[in-house]
């Protein structure tokens, strides 16, 4: 079975790579296809642990999106968006730091090199996706985002069907990724449902149907983190200090309350309440014994804190092997797993210096997304939901995360680039008795006119 899956992923990834290279439009469409390739052809396949389903140390589910990202990078060359200069500087310093922290100080083992290489790879995916997306018309980018939403909804239907016929023990729709990874992907894409509804004039019935299917899938995946992600995405999107915004927020809260009280989400809400009780006990200094379901998670968190104190400034080095060696040096050799919290685990691996660098990089990405008051606020909501989900998992290296953030940054760049151009043309247009909104190329499904590249893409480095 594993060999067959490896061959499948090699074939799919190769096909997506060359498809993406063929035309620039294909590169962004292939992002949606990469997500779909992990779901629909594998619908009858039973669950397989990610630690087993690997090829050369890389999880198989990462291969399609990575192939698309590499093709994007090859198409983009070294045309780096000038506005991201501070991001390049921070990323360069971070890569040098982690090279010393992980490879030079901890040994040039294959595992250390692979863990370090994951970071320049994902930075490359982010920049290539942002540079490519900023060259396309808003109409084309909207179709790509709509494709993401349709794939998400269809994937949830597949998950529900797998659960109904007994293929899976829950509604996890990615057979080669655990449910924490699946709900992370769901929460990442979920705010796009609201964006498509608002910007593409989808009906309220369409919105209700999509949200209901996604929510039911997450509930039957029995993931409290997924439930938190959906609720946070909904509330953040509708949280606006206007009369209409507050009315919509009130309606969203009412719907969430009815849903939680309906009994459909009983098992997930029970686990959510148990987690709340555990956190409260920890804050009051009470011991969480083995009778509590979260005992093992608390043990991992306490171990991470103890290890972070032992390696406060420069960390243990990236990777599970270095993390375990750090646990041993801290006198916790009987613990063999990370804390399931990105912030704790990466503070332990990177130390204060490296962790602050990483947070600075994430802040620069956040700063290049539209504000929560704009019509594109779903982009920033997606980032914030991801940041919240990171308190409950460690999927920071998921290629889809970096590609989507790059795509959203590029879409935001495209929007801000067109506004000055439109304002500059408006007086002349009105003097001639007509109003224009941009060149004809903006209405084409392919590459847009020159306004976006002149503002966002041209920089000091060219391939």
Secondary structure by P-SEA (a helix, b strand, c coil): caaaaaaaaaaaaaaaaaaaaccaaaaaaaaaaaaaaacccccccccccccccccccccccccaaaaaaaaaaaaacccccccaaaaaaaaaaaaaaaaaaccccccccaaaaaaaaaaaaaaaaaaaaaaaaaaccaaaaaaaaaaaaaaaaaaaaaaaaaaaacccccccccccccaaaaaaaaaaacaaaaaaaacccccaaaaaaaaaaaaaaaaaaccaaaaaaaaaaaaaaaccccaaaaaaaaaaaaaaaaaaacccaaaaaaaaaaaaaaaaaaaacccccccccaaaaaaaaaaaaaaaaacccccccccaaaaaaaaaaacccccccccccaaaaaaaaccaaaaaaaaaaaaaaaaaccccccccaaaaaaaaaaaaacccccccccaaaaaaaaaaaaaaaaaaaaaaaaaaaaaaaaaaccccccccccccccccccccccccccccccc
